[in-house]
Amino acid sequence: MAINWHPLNHAPHLTELYVRAATRRKITGTTLPEDGLRCWVDVDHKRLEAYRRVCGFVGNSWLPPTFPHVLAFALQMQLLTAKDFPFPLLGLIHLANRIRVLRPMGGVGSVRVSVHVQNLQPHAKGAVFDLITTLEDPLGPLWEAESRMLCKGVKLSGEPVIEEENPTLALSELTRWWAPADIGRRYAKVSGDYNPIHLSATSAKLFGFPQAIAHGLWNKARTLAALSEHLPATQVEIAVEFKKPVRLPSEVTLLTSAPGSSGDLQLVGSGDLQHMTGSWRPIT
């Protein structure tokens, strides 16, 4: 697919984008736009330090592997709330995320962020597509990610693709932590992601959840913070699938295979409820 890139002089303002997202509730088509957005973004080191605290990363000169999603969030919002994007943003569900750290992310000051969507496919509950995000510095590609997103109720021709599950290595408990009731609000302050289902029980109930939930990138970030000494810092691909959300507050347990260049992980709750499964592998 040829992408029509649109360079921006600065990152979009989130307030306007949230208003746009709140007022768009209908599916308007079944074709993804071929447009992409690009913008140079500076790393705000105060925000970076706050992000480290919220997600549990130790302070050092490296960007956490999930932090580029924060740098890209405003561009992702603009792309997913554009007039020609066919699905309502508030109806999207984050199913999976794959990150590739291509080069060491130390001493990063400014990066060019690029975002686009691709790979629209039928799903048993609607349709899925990939939100692609890349970072590069003056030396070239630095980091890239795919977020698999589901929009329920979309009708596409063809059969849903069934992905085979790979065998999991032997896992044992590495650590556990408490996900407090306010973690969604704390994460929103550092990421810009003010999704109502994460903020409070009151706002979550408006969308059918009995209490606030943690789901998606905070779970992955908190897990990778716990794995900082467990897997390579660069030339690594970290893929996860998001299962049942973490109801706040609650305790979760991280199970992993042995440290090394390849491994598997699971994040589980009470009663072995699976919140997230995943793996890390060297980039080939």
Protein Blocks (a to p, Z undefined) as FASTA:
>chain_A
ZZdddddfbdcdfklmmmmmmmpcbdfbjcdcfbdcdddddddfklmmmmmmmnopacdf
bdcfklmmmmmmmmmmmmmmgfklcbdfklpccfbdcdddfbdcehiabdcdddddehia
cdfklpadddddddddfkbcfbdcddddddehiacedjddddddddddddddfbdcdddf
klmmmmmmmnopacfklmpmklmmmnopabdcdehjlmmmmmmmmmmmmbcfbhpacddd
dddddddddddddddddedjbdcdddddehhiafbdcdddddZZ
